[in-house]
Amino acid sequence: MSLGRHIQVVRSTPPRSFVIRVLVTRETLPVQVVPSLSSLFSRKDPPAWEPGWCPFLRKEGENLYTCTIHPFRPRICREFRCMTMRILDSSGREAGRVKGRSSLVSEDNGLAQIWNDAVAPLACLPPGEFSRRCREILESHGYGVEIFDE
């Protein structure tokens, strides 16, 4: 959703081909709406689409969103990771991702234990304080923290 302000349709070639410009990377490329998603793409009113969203994103149902150009999406979309925090191990490799405040995705059992015992109980703190305390705890155990959203 938030990438909408960065993806601009330069021109369209009906019925489903477009040239887009990614303002962040200055990349210009052709994209095509997946044929099986063309009826979904044609919905341009709320709740299927809202102003500010990516021009190719559509809402199909409750909490279900679909990229109608997924196989042709730009690099910024391919590299985008939906998370509020990324946790790095001592070598700088990703050890875990956090969505919201409580949803840790990690295969690092030590990190999961630290998260469950020391970080998750802090989820009720105000955003800035939660981030600060979370960083302190994880860094004291040798992890690096990148916070994307407070």
Buried (B, 14 or more C-beta within 10 A) or exposed (E): EEBBEBBEEEEEEEEBBBBBBBEEEEEEBEBBBBEEBEEBBEBEEEEBBEEEBBBBBBBEEEEEEBBBBBEBBBEBBEEEEEBBBBBBBEEEEBBBBBBEBEEBEBEBEEBBEBBEEBBBEBEEBEEEEBBBBBBEBBEEEEBBBEBEEE
